[in-house]
Amino acid sequence: MNPRERLAHNLTGESEAYGYTLTIWGSGAMLISQVQTPTLFHVLLLALGAIAGFGLLGAVAFQQIVRKAERSDDTYLVVTSMVHVVATLGSLAVSYLLVRSVIAFSTPNWLAFPVVGFHATFTYNVLLLLEDFLSEQLVEETPIGENIDDLEDAK
């Protein structure tokens, strides 16, 4: 595998995790900055919220909790959706609003952690669906989606 193909392979495999990492890390940083320095209890609440969000998404996607997940190797990824601008920045914006709401409404600080954990996981994955849809529309509507080798052959 040449270096460019290897890089493309790596980016494809790491794409969702990269955006999700930025979302969770950024949301956690907002909690630390605006709410309080977390104790182990708060960290566990954030994780439990994220797990609950992931579990709900899994139940919706697979229509039940206990089921073998089938992977399709024939799926493709639109490169424009790999950057995750919409999913990451959109989720961080919602995190910011939630954190500010906790402060504005004098909600108990501990409650912010599971709520933000749940939201970050749930919102990021839902916005990924929107991002993938928009990227596919962009590819269908513009010559950007054309294979560069095909465009050069047409000259």
Buried (B, 14 or more C-beta within 10 A) or exposed (E): EEEEEEEBEEBEEEBBEBBBEBBBEBBBEBBEEBBEEBEEEBBBBBBBBBBBBBEBBBEEEEEEEEEEEEEEEEEEBBBBBBBBEBBBBBBBEBBBEBBEEBEEEEBEBBEBBBBBBBBBBBBBBBBBEEBBEBBBEBBEEEEEBEEEEEEEEEE
